[in-house]
Amino acid sequence: MDRAWRRGDNLYRSLGGTEDWRDGLSAKPKWMRWKTYEQKAAELEALYERYDGAWLTGVSRLLARPAFRRGP
């Protein structure tokens, strides 16, 4: 999860983004070719999916612990 976060953040900054990379793509930088922008945007989307999957796995493991179960 940390690796996906770092890679996504670096990739987002290379695309000209200044905020959080999970907020979505920024506009294409003026100096970048469209083909390069589309390739990096596709990679960023795949990283977001990977990060989201890892986060969901971690949360489900946490909620499966006995301390988080409710009941009589």
N, C-alpha and C positions, 0 to 999 in steps of 0.2 A: 504494500500500500504506500509506503514511504517513497519507494523508487518511482512508482507511477506518479505520485504527487510532484516530486522533483522534476521528472522528465516533462510532465505536463506544464509545470510552471516555466521551465526553460523554453519549451517550445512556444508557449503563449507569448513570452517576452520577445522571442525571435520574430513573431508575427506582428509585433508592434503593440501588444497589449500591455496595459499598465495596472489593471485591477486583478481580481481573482480569476484564474483560468477556468473555473467551473461556471462562470457567469455567461459564457458564450464567446463566440469569435468576435474579434475586432475587425474593422474594415481593413482591406488589403493595403499594406504599405505601398506608397507611391513607387518605390524603387524595386519592388519585388515582381517577378514574372508570375502570371496567372497559374502556370503549371506548377511552379514551386509552392505557391500559396495553397492551391488545391491539395497537393500532396501533404503538406504540413497540417492543413485543416483536417484531412482524413485521419492522419496519425493522432491528432489531438482528440478527435471524436472517439477513436478506438481506446485511447488512454483513459478517457472519461468513463467509458463503459467498464474497463478493467478496474479502475478505482472504485466505481460504484458497486461492482460485484464484490470486491474485497471488503468494502465497508459493510455491505449487507451481510456477508458471511460473519464478520466480526460481531455485528449487533445480534445476529441470531444465536451465536455461541454464548454471548453474554446473557441474553434473555433465557437461554436454556438452563442456566445454572440454578440450582435449588434455591439460592437466596432470593432470586427474582420471581419465583413461582408463588402464586397466591392460592390460597385454599384453606380449608378447615384443618 
